[in-house]
Amino acid sequence: MAGRVSVPAALTRLFSRTDRTRGEQYARTGRVRLESVTPEAIEATVRGTVPYSVRIWGTPDSGGTDPHVLFSCTCPQYLQTGRCK
């Protein structure tokens, strides 16, 4: 899937400036391949030391108006810290 995906400001606050910068560099250099983009989730493969699988999805809060963003990634940084680039 080609093209640029805009990351909402709400998501950028969840990552450090360093991680955002590295992630943006990965995207600019073609190391991110979007596998699936739906209103419910984004799935991608990121080419790092080895290919990593990334998934971002949301769930509504108890009132149903404020979504909670959830992440999963198979990279070592995510496995250690719960965050990745």
C-alpha positions as CSV (number, residue, x, y, z in Angstrom):
1,M,0.0,0.0,0.0
2,A,1.6,3.3,-1.1
3,G,1.1,6.8,0.1
4,R,1.6,8.8,3.2
5,V,-0.5,8.2,6.3
6,S,-1.0,11.1,8.7
7,V,-0.6,10.3,12.3
8,P,-3.1,12.1,14.5
9,A,-1.7,14.4,17.2
10,A,-3.2,12.2,19.9
11,L,-0.9,9.4,18.8
12,T,2.3,11.5,18.6
13,R,1.9,12.3,22.3
14,L,2.3,8.6,23.2
15,F,5.9,8.5,21.8
16,S,9.1,10.3,22.7
17,R,10.5,12.7,20.2
18,T,13.5,10.4,19.7
19,D,11.2,7.4,18.9
20,R,9.0,9.6,16.6
21,T,12.0,10.8,14.7
22,R,13.4,7.3,14.2
23,G,10.0,6.0,13.1
24,E,9.6,8.9,10.6
25,Q,13.1,8.1,9.3
26,Y,12.1,4.4,8.8
27,A,8.9,5.5,6.9
28,R,10.8,8.1,4.7
29,T,13.4,5.5,3.7
30,G,10.8,2.9,2.7
31,R,11.3,0.6,5.7
32,V,7.6,0.6,6.6
33,R,5.1,-1.4,4.5
34,L,1.4,-0.9,5.3
35,E,-0.2,-4.3,5.2
36,S,-3.8,-3.3,6.2
37,V,-5.4,0.0,7.0
38,T,-9.0,0.0,8.2
39,P,-11.1,2.3,10.5
40,E,-10.4,-0.3,13.3
41,A,-6.7,-1.0,12.9
42,I,-3.4,-0.4,11.1
43,E,-1.1,-3.3,10.4
44,A,2.4,-2.9,9.0
45,T,5.7,-4.7,8.5
46,V,8.8,-2.7,9.5
47,R,12.2,-3.6,8.2
48,G,14.7,-3.3,11.0
49,T,17.4,-5.8,11.8
50,V,14.7,-8.3,10.8
51,P,11.1,-7.7,9.7
52,Y,8.8,-6.7,12.6
53,S,5.0,-6.9,12.7
54,V,3.3,-3.8,14.1
55,R,-0.4,-3.4,14.9
56,I,-2.2,-0.2,16.1
57,W,-5.9,-0.3,17.1
58,G,-8.4,1.5,19.3
59,T,-11.1,0.5,21.7
60,P,-13.8,2.9,23.0
61,D,-13.7,3.9,26.6
62,S,-16.6,3.0,28.9
63,G,-18.6,6.0,27.7
64,G,-17.9,5.0,24.0
65,T,-16.5,8.4,23.0
66,D,-12.8,8.5,23.8
67,P,-10.9,5.7,22.1
68,H,-7.9,4.1,23.8
69,V,-5.1,3.3,21.5
70,L,-3.4,-0.1,21.8
71,F,-0.2,-1.3,20.2
72,S,1.7,-4.4,19.5
73,C,5.0,-5.0,17.9
74,T,7.5,-7.8,17.7
75,C,10.6,-5.6,17.9
76,P,13.0,-5.9,20.9
77,Q,12.3,-2.3,22.1
78,Y,8.5,-3.0,22.3
79,L,9.1,-6.3,24.1
80,Q,11.3,-4.5,26.7
81,T,9.5,-1.1,27.1
82,G,6.0,-1.5,25.6
83,R,6.8,1.3,23.2
84,C,8.5,1.3,19.8
85,K,9.4,3.7,17.0
